[in-house]
Structure formats: C-alpha cells, structure tokens
Amino acid sequence: MLERHNRAFKEWAVSCDAMRRGEQILLIRKGGVREEGGVFQISDSEFFLMPTYEHQNARLLKPEYLPRLAECLARERDPNVIVIDSYAVVTAIHQARDEEQVQGVARECIWNDTYTQERFNFNPYDPLYLVVLRVYRLPKPYTVSMLPEYGGCKSWVTLAEALSTEGAVPVISDAEFEARRRAMALG
C-alpha cells in the first residue's frame, strides 16, 4: 500500500459505508458520463474512497441496505466538504460476461438485479467491470474541501494534496477476504 496518495474514486456514500464495514468487496462499474478519455477504466490500483450523494437510488439497492441509504441521506453534512475515511487496493479486475455471472457474485455488493440489468443496458458496447477491492479503514477521517473539479459525473478525482495511509487497517481479516474472494470464482 502506498504511504501517500492523491487519487480518489467517487462512489455512492451508502456503498462506501458498506465497504468500510466489510460488507462489500466488489464494485460493479461501467463509469460515469464524463470519464477521463471518454471511457471508464481503472486508472489507479489504489485510491481513497470518496463518498458521493448524487445518483444514489433506493430502487437499485438490495432491501437490507434501504435503511442504510435513509440514514446516509438523513445525516447532516456540509456540501462544501468531503469526509474520506477509507482506502482501497484493487486485487482483481474482471470483465463481466453476462448478468448470470454478476448475479453469482452479487452477495459481495449492495446492488440488486435491477442495478445489474441497467448497467448492462447502459452503453451496451462498453464493458461492465467487476472490481475486487481490499478495503482499509483510515485511523482518522480526512475532511477535504469540495473543489469544483471534484464535481460532475466521473469516477476519478485527483485530490489537491496527497493524503497519508499510515495506520490504515483492513476492514476484514486476511483469511476472510481470501475466502470471500475465492468464493466469487471469477478466475
């Protein structure tokens, strides 16, 4: 893991919460409308998780995550700052073949079948990626000013300054992570 880094990955706040709790180790991603170079790609193998509140949609979540979404949306927050409390390392990237494959690994994410179906149907010629993450909890959260360049429908953000990962601890044990990763049988 890098000691300092300035890249962040924008993701639904409810998803960041699930990753920080160790409930989710998989991202299903096709990307935002304004991606770097016009297409989604994993441009960094390590990054901070940047919670976003745009596009969170209850109808795309598994029922057990609906109360968490409500909590997340009800939390008082300052739109001028972002709280970053997690760091992720990519351990594998797979291109999804079909909806059945994604449903087979769905236990590792918060999204329901409707989300998967919509991701496959959105820009159907672009690949859908399954990204396995090893997530770490930072010893204390960073409060970062929300700069104009962080906004918009894009996945990646370069932070104005590098943040430290010193003292970050895995959200789940090595043994649990390996067992869950192997159980996905992605290859």
PEKA-V728142 format. One record per residue. N is the residue number from 0. RES is the residue in one small letter. OMEGA is omega in degrees with one decimal (* if undefined). Layout:
BEGIN
N_RES_OMEGA, N_RES_OMEGA
END
This chain:
BEGIN
0_m_178.0, 1_l_179.5, 2_e_178.3, 3_r_-178.6, 4_h_-179.7, 5_n_179.6, 6_r_178.6, 7_a_-179.7, 8_f_-179.1, 9_k_-179.3, 10_e_178.5, 11_w_179.2, 12_a_-179.8, 13_v_176.7, 14_s_176.3, 15_c_178.5, 16_d_179.8, 17_a_178.0, 18_m_179.5, 19_r_179.0, 20_r_-179.2, 21_g_-178.6, 22_e_-177.4, 23_q_175.3, 24_i_-175.4, 25_l_169.7, 26_l_172.5, 27_i_-168.7, 28_r_170.8, 29_k_174.1, 30_g_-179.7, 31_g_-177.6, 32_v_-176.1, 33_r_179.6, 34_e_174.1, 35_e_-179.4, 36_g_176.0, 37_g_-178.9, 38_v_-179.8, 39_f_171.8, 40_q_175.4, 41_i_-175.9, 42_s_178.4, 43_d_179.5, 44_s_175.8, 45_e_-178.0, 46_f_172.3, 47_f_175.8, 48_l_-178.5, 49_m_-178.9, 50_p_177.0, 51_t_-176.9, 52_y_176.7, 53_e_172.9, 54_h_175.9, 55_q_-171.7, 56_n_-177.2, 57_a_-176.6, 58_r_179.6, 59_l_-178.4, 60_l_170.6, 61_k_-175.7, 62_p_-177.4, 63_e_179.3, 64_y_178.9, 65_l_176.4, 66_p_178.3, 67_r_177.2, 68_l_178.9, 69_a_177.4, 70_e_-178.2, 71_c_-178.6, 72_l_-178.2, 73_a_-179.0, 74_r_176.9, 75_e_180.0, 76_r_178.8, 77_d_-178.8, 78_p_-179.8, 79_n_178.9, 80_v_177.0, 81_i_176.8, 82_v_-179.0, 83_i_-177.4, 84_d_-177.1, 85_s_-179.7, 86_y_-178.0, 87_a_175.1, 88_v_178.9, 89_v_177.5, 90_t_177.7, 91_a_175.1, 92_i_178.7, 93_h_173.8, 94_q_-178.3, 95_a_179.0, 96_r_-175.7, 97_d_-178.2, 98_e_179.9, 99_e_177.7, 100_q_-179.1, 101_v_178.1, 102_q_179.1, 103_g_179.5, 104_v_-173.9, 105_a_179.3, 106_r_-177.5, 107_e_176.0, 108_c_-173.1, 109_i_-172.2, 110_w_-179.5, 111_n_-178.2, 112_d_178.6, 113_t_177.6, 114_y_-179.0, 115_t_-179.6, 116_q_179.3, 117_e_178.0, 118_r_178.0, 119_f_-176.3, 120_n_179.2, 121_f_-176.6, 122_n_-171.1, 123_p_179.3, 124_y_176.3, 125_d_-179.1, 126_p_173.3, 127_l_-175.6, 128_y_171.5, 129_l_-173.6, 130_v_179.9, 131_v_-175.4, 132_l_167.9, 133_r_-172.4, 134_v_-179.2, 135_y_175.7, 136_r_177.5, 137_l_-177.8, 138_p_173.6, 139_k_-178.4, 140_p_171.8, 141_y_171.5, 142_t_-173.8, 143_v_176.6, 144_s_177.6, 145_m_179.2, 146_l_-179.8, 147_p_-177.9, 148_e_177.0, 149_y_-176.4, 150_g_176.6, 151_g_-175.9, 152_c_178.2, 153_k_-176.3, 154_s_-170.6, 155_w_177.8, 156_v_170.8, 157_t_-178.4, 158_l_-179.0, 159_a_176.6, 160_e_178.3, 161_a_178.1, 162_l_-179.1, 163_s_173.1, 164_t_-177.4, 165_e_178.7, 166_g_178.3, 167_a_-179.5, 168_v_178.9, 169_p_-179.2, 170_v_173.8, 171_i_-178.5, 172_s_176.9, 173_d_-178.0, 174_a_179.3, 175_e_179.4, 176_f_-179.0, 177_e_179.5, 178_a_-179.4, 179_r_178.1, 180_r_179.7, 181_r_-178.5, 182_a_177.7, 183_m_176.7, 184_a_179.9, 185_l_178.4, 186_g_*
END
